[in-house]
Amino acid sequence: MKRFVEGVERTQSTMFPALLDEYVAEDNSVRVIDAFSDTLDLKALGFEGAVPVEMGRPSYHPAVMLKI
């Protein structure tokens, strides 16, 4: 197991579009879920991790996990 996170080779091209929005149509219902979850006060709803800790590796934001 390595001690550090390794990055991707800089010269490697990707086969995916630069933006995820290119995959999702404007009238897709997932955009409603995205907009709604952005308006929620996750700290008031009791989500742990809504306020990040000072130490350790950064975690995923609870709003991102809720959207998934």
SVG drawing of the C-alpha trace seen along z (x, -y; Angstrom):
<svg xmlns="http://www.w3.org/2000/svg" viewBox="-38 -27 42 29">
<polyline fill="none" stroke="black" stroke-width="0.4" points="0.0,0.0 1.4,-3.4 1.7,-6.3 0.5,-9.0 -2.3,-9.4 -0.9,-9.2 -2.1,-11.5 -3.0,-10.7 -0.3,-11.0 -0.6,-14.6 -0.1,-13.5 -2.9,-11.0 -6.0,-12.0 -9.5,-11.2 -12.3,-9.7 -15.0,-11.5 -16.4,-15.0 -14.9,-17.7 -18.3,-18.5 -20.8,-16.1 -23.5,-18.4 -22.8,-17.2 -24.3,-13.8 -27.4,-15.1 -30.2,-16.6 -31.7,-19.9 -35.1,-18.3 -33.7,-15.3 -35.2,-14.9 -31.7,-14.5 -31.3,-18.3 -34.3,-18.8 -32.7,-16.5 -29.4,-18.4 -31.1,-21.8 -33.2,-20.6 -30.3,-19.0 -28.3,-22.2 -31.0,-24.2 -31.0,-21.8 -29.4,-22.9 -27.6,-19.6 -26.2,-20.7 -29.7,-21.5 -31.0,-18.1 -28.3,-16.3 -25.9,-15.2 -22.5,-14.3 -19.6,-15.9 -21.5,-19.0 -18.8,-20.9 -15.4,-19.5 -12.8,-18.7 -9.4,-20.3 -7.3,-17.1 -7.2,-14.1 -7.9,-13.5 -10.8,-15.5 -14.0,-13.5 -16.8,-13.8 -19.3,-16.5 -22.6,-15.1 -24.5,-16.9 -22.6,-15.0 -23.3,-11.7 -27.0,-12.6 -27.2,-13.3 -25.8,-9.9"/>
</svg>
